[in-house]
Amino acid sequence: MTPTTANISQSSIQLYSIYLELLNVLAEIHILNDSLFNFRIVNRVSSTLAYYMDNIEQQTNIPGFSIDACTGRPMPYFLKHRPKDPHRQRAIAVVVFRNGKKIKSELVYPVHRNNSASFTEFTKHSEEILFEEINQLLQKYGAKVRNIFIYTYYSPCLKRGNKYCDCMTQLVQKAYQWYRKFGIVTVVYFSEPWGPSGPDILKDLKYSDISSSSSALYPYVDQEIRFIVDTKELKQKNVFPFIKEIEDGKDEKKKLKEYLESANKHLCRLRENSKGFLKSQHLEHGLKYIDSLTFHKKVHKRIIETFKNNWIELVNYCSMSAIIKILTSVYNKAVVKPFLGDSGFLQIYQVPSGIEVEEGDYVELDNT
């Protein structure tokens, strides 16, 4: 069998299409049209993508490299595994021979620097470990292999430290080598997209940046997002100065102070009964309790107003982590999406949530 190269346009056109794909997704969340958001965030996005694209052009100038996007696809059942932590990065491979035999690798995890999981940099990523194992196997059985199936929890990284297109570049290059030498088609599945910048691309985004109705990101403010209110962030220092305004003696001042402390403690305990609430539910929960409070008549109205403002500010602040998570997911999907699809020698698919495994009749596996 003589491998042939897929009829795909040249690298420069591919990169331009990648760029258009990214802009389309960014435009969907209206970042490019948002004056409040444009200069501070989009410039960072643009510079990141420009650097990313320059590097991928140098490293993946391979005929047949496709950018065709596709929908998710369940992975074959023989890639199924049972990790102790379902959200921890891991990878596994199955080599399928032309006679139907299958060899399955062990589940591999990234090797952390100094063997410490607290370090964000790795000596080796899980995909890199698999590449080494697969190469060793192909040295002996390459001509007999039909397919290589790989599952990795996160899509292969596009950046590590100051290096861009790391594992994804290696994947494209190795899959192309395996195809050219042995006619092997490599199929990769992942659960979560891993973009070049991770969550840091939006880390400086504040609620005030998107809360104006004129902000193009305003629709994300009122999305049906569930989150937990961190009452440790509840700031009530601005209610205690009201105590000084009471002129009825020390007893009344002491009573007001106790009432304020009690109210604040109760608000902090609301967190225990509001897990998984929507933003509107968090607001209603806290404001309803605040309306039930009674303080000294001279300062009652202003204390209630201050408590309400503090609670609203807290809920808005805590909602940002959920909003940023959604925006980051959209961004990462935009970056990873151009790699999805069938390139002839390499296929990359995201495993859809809820339908992870595709059933079928397969030959039993031989584990190495």
C-alpha positions, 0 to 999 in steps of 0.5 A: 500500500502506498500512502497518498496525500490528501488534496488540501490547500497550502499551509498559508491558506490553512492558517488564514482559515484558522484565523478566520475561524477564530475571529468568527467565534470571537465575534459570536461573543461580540468581543470585537465590537465591545469598546469596554473590552476591545483594547485590553483583552482583544489585543492580548488575544490577537498577539497570542494568536499571531505568535501561535500562527507564526509558529504553527506555520513553521512547525506543521507545514505538512501536506494533507494537514486539514482544518476541517471542523467536525462535530463530536464523536463518541470514542470506541469502547476499547478506549474506555477506562476508569480513572480515579480522578475523571478530571485529571489529565491522562492519555491512553492508546490502542494500536489496531493491527490489520488482522484485527488484533489490538494492543492497549497501552497503560493509562499514562499521566504527565510526569511532573517536575520534581514529581510534584503535582503542584508544579504546572510545568511537566518533564513530559506530557502524557501524549509525549509518553505515548508517542515514545511507546507507540514508536517503539511498537511500530519499530517492530510491527509498523507494517502490520498496523492499520490504526492508532487510537489515542484518548487524552482528557485535554486536547493536545497542548498548543503552548507550554511555557513560552513554546507554542504548538507543542503536543499538537505539533508533535501529534501532527508530525508523528501521525504524518510520519506514521502514515507516510511510512506505514499507511497508518491512520491516527484517530485522537479523541479528547474530552476538554479543549485546551487552548494556548492561553488557558484561563489566563487570557481573561483573568483581568476581566471584572464585573464592571467591564461587562455589567453595562447594558452597552457592553457586548458581553452583557448577555453573559451577565444574566446567563443561567449559570450556577455558582457558589457565593464565597461569603469570605469575600463579604465586606461589611466594614462600611456598616459599623461606622453607623454605630457612632451616630447613635446618641442614646448611650452605650447600651444602644450602641452595643445592641446595634453592634451585636445586631450588625454582627449577628446579621453578618454571620447569618448572611455568611451562613446563607452559603451553606443553603445556596449551593448550585443557585443561579445568580437571581436565586443568590440575590433573592436569598440574601435580599429577602433576609436583609429586608427582614432585619430591623435596626435603630430607627435613626440608621435603619434605612441606610444600614439596610441599603448598605447591606443590600449593596454589599450583598449585590456586589458580592454576588456579582463578584462571585459570578465572574469566575463562572462567566470567565470559565464560559468565555475561556471555554468558548475561546479554547474551543475556537483555537482547538476547533480548526484541528478537528476533523479528518485529514486523511492521516489524522482525525481528531474528535471531541467526545460529546458529553453524555455519549462518550462511548460508541458500542460495537463488536471488536476483537479482545485487546492484548495489553502491553 
